[in-house]
């Protein structure tokens, strides 16, 4: 009897399994199917992970090919980097390397050792890209400054040629020192030296003054408009140009002598007022976004970028004729270009609005346009004979060359517990790249100075005379910094401008 019961139970279990799909009689078919669904999902996950691993392996294989391409291209870049005509090709290679680096970062590599290898490769690519870009910057700057000096030498007297030759010697030294494998010259130091050289060269171009303006007549010009713009009597223009006929007819391509000297227009206070340049140090530092020669945008700034109050007038610093008044490109935005004669050209860009159009004449002080509320609302350039001039030469007073050193709070031997520790002779706290010590007979306390060499520093090259020193006499300046080693080693002859005198 018991045997029959056992056999019947086994048969019943088999039937339950057959008809319900369950392994035991107390689990329903629905529950069993749910369990099977979970198992299926897990199997799908495993399959998907296998595919991912396959994709990763495939990407790593592709990456190996790309890295091999990099290895093959390194020698090519070394050859191309010295050829200025190949910049675009070098950029193409660098872009390719950037794409490979991006691919590296996208790959999810399993294993600590593999991640470390990929990380090291990424780091080396990044270092190489920065190294090549840096060398491109140096090469481009050397080429530009050499061309600038060669152009100046064409029309310079012997005295100026001697000065330009000394600049060439500095450039040659920089070039050799930077290219040396044991070079201690950083890109920052190189650009600082170039900023000083560029300012000296531009300053020389500006010093070529004449007692008249040589103006090239363009189509549509009239003698009356020219006389009005330059504030000169018609009779004086006729006297300076005896070839003019009685009807005062002028033609495109004619060259007129206008009896006026630009020096009277280009007084620093007048130029600052024309473009709305700020009149104190705090406003100046917040308003000057980028100075001449600084390298924020991947190239040396040919002018100065300012953030001025919005809806303010920007005025022409010289009389002349508008050659462009339109949106030029993404960088310049709305720009007004004015030809003034004697090789002078000014550029007023990033404007909010202008009422001028091509062919209009402007007088000195006429409104060029209005500022907007953008981060940079005035980009200002001055060109002389196709050479970009440091606007500082017009905005500020060129004080010539000064011997510039550096000092720290420890140089006077004061104890840190002393109430006068870090206190200047004027009673203010010393501030790095702001405080400068000077001879009060040369620069009274409160004088604002501009030194192009420091254009790439946080102060944009601007300092305030807040201190004095027993050895700081005559053409000497002592810049405060916190770095003792830097202060101990710094000693240079640099170009200095006076911005404001209190």
SULSULFEN-V121571 format. One record per backbone hydrogen bond with DSSP energy under -1.0 kcal/mol. CO is the residue of the C=O (numbers start at 1). NH is the residue of the N-H. If there is no record, write none. Layout:
co->{CO:CO}
nh->{NH:NH}
This chain:
co->{1:2:3:4:5:6:7:8:9:10:11:12:13:14:15:16:17:24:28:29:30:31:32:33:34:35:36:37:38:39:40:41:42:43:44:45:46:47:48:49:50:51:52:53:54:55:56:57:58:59:60:61:62:63:64:65:66:67:68:69:70:73:74:75:76:77:80:83:86:87:88:89:90:91:92:93:94:95:96:97:98:99:100:101:102:103:107:111:112:113:114:115:116:117:118:119:120:121:122:123:124:125:126:127:128:129:130:131:132:133:134:135:136:137:138:139:140:141:142:143:144:145:146:147:148:149:152:157:158:159:160:161:162:163:164:165:166:167:168:169:170:171:172:173:174:175:176:180:186:187:188:189:190:191:192:193:194:195:196:197:198:199:200:201:202:203:205:207:213:214:215:217:218:222:223:224:225:226:227:233:234:235:236:237:241:245:251:254:256:258:258:261:262:262:267:268:269:270:271:272:274:280:281:282:283:284:287:290:291:294:301:304:305:305:306:306:312:314:314:316:320:321:322:324:326:329:332:333:334:335:336:337:337:338:339:341:343:344:345:346:347:348:349:353:357:360:362:363:366:369:370:370:371:378:379:380:381:382:383:384:387:390:391:391:392:397:400:402:403:404:405:407:408:410:415:418:420:422:424:428:431:431:434:435:436:436:437:439:439:444:447:448:448:449:450:451:452:454:457:459:461:463:464:465:466:467:471:474:475:477:478:479:480:483:484:485:486:492:494:496:497:498:500}
nh->{5:6:7:8:9:10:11:12:13:14:15:16:17:18:19:20:21:27:32:33:34:35:36:37:38:39:40:41:42:43:44:45:46:47:48:49:50:51:52:53:54:55:56:57:58:59:60:61:62:63:64:65:66:67:68:69:70:71:72:73:74:77:78:79:80:81:83:86:90:91:92:93:94:95:96:97:98:99:100:101:102:103:104:105:106:107:109:115:116:117:118:119:120:121:122:123:124:125:126:127:128:129:130:131:132:133:134:135:136:137:138:139:140:141:142:143:144:145:146:147:148:149:150:151:152:153:155:161:162:163:164:165:166:167:168:169:170:171:172:173:174:175:176:177:178:179:180:183:190:191:192:193:194:195:196:197:198:199:200:201:202:203:204:205:206:207:208:209:258:342:256:253:221:226:227:228:229:230:232:237:238:239:240:241:244:248:254:217:215:213:260:264:265:266:271:272:273:274:275:277:315:284:285:286:287:288:307:305:294:301:293:380:289:290:377:378:371:368:369:365:362:339:359:337:335:333:350:328:351:326:348:323:324:346:321:344:385:340:383:338:381:336:379:370:360:322:320:366:316:314:352:353:311:306:349:304:347:389:345:387:384:393:394:395:396:498:496:494:477:492:479:481:411:413:418:421:423:430:427:424:434:435:464:480:466:467:478:442:443:447:465:499:500:463:497:454:455:457:460:462:451:449:436:446:426:438:473:476:403:405:437:407:433:487:488:489:490:404:402:399:450:397:448}
